Amino acid sequence: MPVVAVAYSGGRDSTALLHATARSAQELGLRVLALHVHHGLSARADGWVAHCRSQCEAWAAQGLPVQFSFRRLAGAPAGGQSVEAWAREGRYLALQAMAEEQGADLVLLAQHRRDQAETFLLQALRGGGTAGQAAMPALQFRDGMSWARPWLGQPRDAVEAYLQEHGLRFVDDDSNADPRYARNRLRLQVWPALCEAFAQAEASLAQAAQWAQEALDLQREMAQQDLQALEDDLGIDLAGLRLLSPARASNALRAWLLEQLAQPAPASLVARLLHEADEHGSWPCAGGHLRLYRARLSFIEDGAEAERPELELDLSKPGRYPQPAWQGAWLVERAEIEGASENVLRCLTMRERRGGEQFQLHAKGLPRSLKKCFQDRAVPAWLRQGPMLVCGSELVFVAGLGVDARHLAEAGSPQLRLSWIPDAAP
């Protein structure tokens, strides 16, 4: 039976969304997972778990196809990390893990129009740019999971009306009254006065977030066009970047840095690279450092510059082949499809990327640059540093992409599946 998951805190918004989803699922023949995250931050958290479980069991007894699951977060915020940021990051990881365990690839979130308006206003007050003011997308894909906010266009009053119509019980999180948190201060101290002075504040600010989202989409499209001429497998042409208008140069550089670092770059770093960097230089950043050499800017992952020798390998038999100098191992397994033949894997050279390599993703496709292939497969920058395997001058395997389609074994013939396993992986 197809399954959809709902993030269920037990509060008013998620209670309404879970109930509405379960009612619709009953008609459509779907199964609904109610996913609850125990953050371990409140003395009442155990009671919330009990309430949510009881609510779901009661609905299930009424014939609604809902199943409850919960997970408790471990650990604590790192030094300098806010409780809000730690809880948000841990919550999404826990929700994804629970959804994947139950075979769901869609998680519904209960944010509504006022939440969107608040997010826009908070980002503006923090000096956030277009990406921040775009607030929350109605639909996004991350790590193989779809995250949807079906009520993002619905006013808060509509959620309240649904709760009253169906007589639904919910829990109140006492931390929502804590003024130490920025969103709470906005809701408790600013929002009432704002709505009294501007009756359409919720709708207007949510509309502004939508305009910001469209502007962000345009920025991303423009950055993609500009980077096609400036980027290759080894980095970005900083001299060519500076020939663009200041706004386009900043936009393209921010997009490139986001792809490399997997997080937005500080404004001070962007300004320094565009206006102060000479022909050579190095800057520490998340997970490694940026290096400028002869006007080409590259991202070097921590540990990536350690000497990693070329090695001659025979991977024609199943097994695990540790490679200490490369901090990983090859895993070779029998396969029925999408494997390589034993003959191809008998005489291989393991080496680093050199630039200019061409990889063919599909049997009916054409060889393309590794950069394009990594982008098509959405392989993040830090996973592009693994080794490649060549047979003579022909590319056979690239970590993060798999076997080059030109070396896939014929259907029905004996074949082997290759995997590169970094030492940090299980």
Beta strands, then each sheet from edge to edge (+ up, - down):
strand 1: 3-7
strand 2: 31-38
strand 3: 66-72
strand 4: 106-108
strand 5: 139-142
strand 6: 145-148
strand 7: 231-232
strand 8: 235-237
strand 9: 281-285
strand 10: 288-293
strand 11: 296-301
strand 12: 311-313
strand 13: 319-323
strand 14: 328-335
strand 15: 348-351
strand 16: 358-359
strand 17: 368-369
strand 18: 388-391
strand 19: 394-398
strand 20: 402-403
strand 21: 415-422
sheet 1: 3+ 2+ 1+ 4+ 6+ 5-
sheet 2: 7+ 8- 11+ 10- 9+
sheet 3: 12+ 15- 18+ 19- 20+
sheet 4: 13+ 14- 21+
sheet 5: 16+ 17-
end
